Amino acid sequence: MKANLEDIARAAGVSKMTVSRVLRGGSGFSENTRTKVQAIAATMGYVPNRLAAAFGSDQAGTLVGMCVPRLTS
């Protein structure tokens, strides 16, 4: 099972938002918290989900879906 932000937050005793900010290189927490969260994430084998990150960022492009009838000749 892959580790997620909630797993890391629970193990570190911090919020999911704090874990997210630490792993994205944000600020607003102690160096001790940063070190602790990064160590736990590494131990748990956390790998960021790039697709989820793209949906949450302002850099996400526009996705257009189309429904077309079956094309036959």
N, C-alpha and C positions, 0 to 999 in steps of 0.2 A: 504494500500500500504506500502511495506517495504521501509525503508530508505536505501539509498545507499551512496557510497562515494561522489558522485556528489551533492546529497542533503545536506549532512553535510558540504561539502566544500563551497557551496553557502551560507549557513546560517552562517558559521564562517568567511567568507571572505578570505579563503585561497584556495590553489590548492588541487586537488584530491590527488596528490602525498604527500602533507603535511599531509592530513587526514590519508592516508594509513600508512605513517611512524609513526604518533602519535599512531594509533591504534595497530600497530605491536611492539610498544615499542622502536622505533628508536630514533635518535637524530638529531640535526641540526636545532632546533627551540627553541623559548623561552618557559620557564615554563608557562607563561601566555597563549601562543598558545596551549600548551598541555592541560592545564586545560579547556580552552574554547572548544576545539574540543571534549574532552572526555565528557564534560557536555552536549554539543549539541547532541552527539551520544547517550548518555543515555536518554536524553529527547525524542529523535526521535525513541527510541526503536531499535536502530541499532543492528543487529545480523550478525556476520561475515558469509560469505558463504564459508564453508570448502572445497567444491568441487572446487570453483574458486581459493582458496588459494593453493590447492594442484597442480593445473595446472600451477600456477605461480611460484612454488618453485622448487628448484633443487632436492627435495626429491620425486618428483612425479615418480611413477614407469612407466614401459612401458605398454602400452595398445595395445593389439593385437586383431584385428577383423578378423572373418572368414566368408566366404560365402560358404555354402554347399548346394548341391541340396537336394530336399526332399528325406528323407530316407524312403523307404517302403520295406516290406518283401514279 
